[in-house]
Amino acid sequence: MSENDRESCKRVCNRRDILKASLFAGVTLFAHGAPDMATGAEPSAAHEANRPEYASEQFLRSMNCSQAILETYAPSMGMSEAMARRVAAAFAGGMGMGTECGAVTGAFMVIGLKHGKVTDKDEEADKKTFTALAEFVKEFKSRHDHIRCSALLGVDMSTPEGIQEAERKGLFTSLCPRLVHSAAEILDKILA
């Protein structure tokens, strides 16, 4: 890509477009398969002792809350970190629309990996999954009042102006890592 193309893309592309493209790429890769993509070392047993801290650090590296949560937990459940990053890529920023917080949707995916049913009539798995989801939401709301990204950040994350305001206020480096940390703390309690 030429320098002029990059500059043009910076002016035209917004976060929502990037998330949509990421979702399309992830679905395409999932449907058609892809070679294993190295994303650095898989999480080691050392991070297991403090997954909330590890998840916060992952968030600060990637600026994607859903990826930070899923890639922290998924390898211990049989999903590679690379696949976790792909699956969770489009859920940041409230799925790019300011809806449910990416740390929350990442946690939902982790709960699904842990308890989700693999056969159609596994009512026990459904019960475990939805009980854990309800417990997660109750605890997250008790700590933060909301599970919606826009409400948590106090800006409209469905608009470029809202995203710029969040960036200007430093929310992605101050508040978001705390939300990721909190989601991981709650997950650790629920998954124990």
Secondary structure, 3 states (H helix, E strand, C coil): CCHHHHHHHHHHCCHHHHHHHHHHHHHHHHHHCCCCCCCCCCCCHHHHCCHHHHHHHHHHHHCCHHHHHHHHHHHHHCCCHHHHHHHHHHHHHHHHHHCECHHHHHHHHHHHHHHCCCCCCCHHHHHHHHHHHHHHHHHHHHHHCCCEHHHHHCCCCCCHHHHHHHHHCCHHHHHHHHHHHHHHHHHHHHHC
